[in-house]
Amino acid sequence: MDFSLGNYSVSIGSTSALLIERPCLINNTCSEENQYCRGYFNKHCVCQSGYRMNETTGMCEDINECRERLVCDHYCINTLGSYRCSCHEQYQLKSDKHTCTLRTNRLSSGKNI
């Protein structure tokens, strides 16, 4: 069920949680940080990727991916709107940017492997 409340559009979903949707400004922008304008007729502000709407304040807050789910083999560093992985000293990060593999010694007995 959707209804209007002043300058806000409020949706009540099946989980009974309120989702505050702020309408976009005239120039299709949003007044709050980390939001963008979405929609065709009923344009409203939504959180950018890596952020979640705080249903109490209506502001987008950073998601801490490192706390919420296992995303990295060794170390996870939360950043604003994202995260990055790193590995223990003897390991290197693979091209998938999540998996760590043991470093191989390129020089063994003076020969290249």
C-alpha positions in Angstrom: 0.0 0.0 0.0 1.4 3.5 -0.9 0.3 6.8 0.4 1.5 10.4 0.5 2.7 12.1 3.7 3.6 15.7 3.1 6.6 15.8 0.9 7.2 12.0 1.3 5.8 8.9 -0.3 5.5 6.0 2.1 5.3 2.4 1.1 4.1 -0.4 3.4 5.5 -3.7 2.2 4.7 -7.2 3.2 7.3 -7.0 6.0 5.3 -4.1 7.6 8.4 -1.9 7.5 8.1 1.6 6.3 10.2 2.7 3.3 10.5 6.5 3.0 10.7 7.6 -0.6 11.6 11.2 -1.1 10.5 12.8 -4.3 13.2 14.1 -6.7 13.8 17.8 -7.0 12.7 19.7 -10.1 16.1 19.1 -11.8 15.9 15.3 -11.2 18.4 15.4 -8.3 18.2 14.5 -4.6 18.9 16.7 -1.7 20.5 14.0 0.5 23.9 12.5 0.0 24.5 9.1 -1.6 21.1 9.1 -3.4 20.0 9.4 -7.0 16.7 10.0 -8.8 14.9 7.0 -10.2 11.6 6.5 -11.9 9.7 7.7 -14.9 6.4 9.2 -13.8 6.7 8.9 -10.0 10.4 9.9 -9.6 11.9 9.3 -6.2 15.3 9.3 -4.5 16.9 5.9 -3.8 20.2 5.0 -2.3 23.3 4.5 -4.4 24.9 1.0 -4.6 26.7 0.2 -1.3 24.3 2.3 0.8 21.0 1.4 2.5 18.1 3.7 3.5 17.8 4.3 7.2 14.0 4.0 7.6 14.0 6.3 10.6 16.0 9.2 9.2 15.4 8.7 5.5 19.1 9.1 4.8 21.3 6.6 3.0 24.0 5.0 5.2 27.0 2.9 4.2 26.6 -0.8 4.2 29.4 -2.5 6.0 29.8 -5.5 3.7 32.7 -6.9 5.9 30.3 -7.3 8.9 27.2 -8.5 7.0 28.7 -11.3 4.9 31.9 -13.2 4.1 33.3 -11.4 1.0 37.0 -11.9 1.3 39.3 -14.9 2.0 41.6 -13.1 4.5 41.0 -9.4 5.3 38.1 -7.2 4.4 38.4 -3.4 4.5 35.1 -1.5 4.5 35.1 1.8 2.4 32.3 4.3 1.9 29.9 2.6 -0.5 32.1 -0.4 -1.1 34.9 -2.6 0.3 38.2 -4.1 -0.7 40.0 -7.3 0.1 43.6 -8.0 1.1 45.6 -11.1 2.0 48.1 -12.3 4.6 51.8 -11.5 3.9 52.7 -14.8 2.1 49.5 -14.6 -0.1 48.4 -12.5 -3.1 45.0 -11.4 -4.2 43.7 -13.1 -7.3 42.2 -11.2 -10.2 38.7 -11.8 -8.8 39.7 -9.3 -6.0 38.3 -11.7 -3.3 40.4 -14.8 -3.3 43.9 -15.2 -1.8 46.5 -17.7 -3.1 49.8 -18.7 -1.7 52.6 -16.8 -3.4 54.9 -19.1 -5.4 58.6 -18.6 -5.3 59.7 -17.7 -8.8 63.3 -18.5 -8.2 64.0 -22.0 -6.9 67.5 -23.3 -7.0 68.5 -20.5 -9.3 66.0 -21.7 -12.0 62.9 -19.9 -13.1 59.8 -22.0 -12.7 
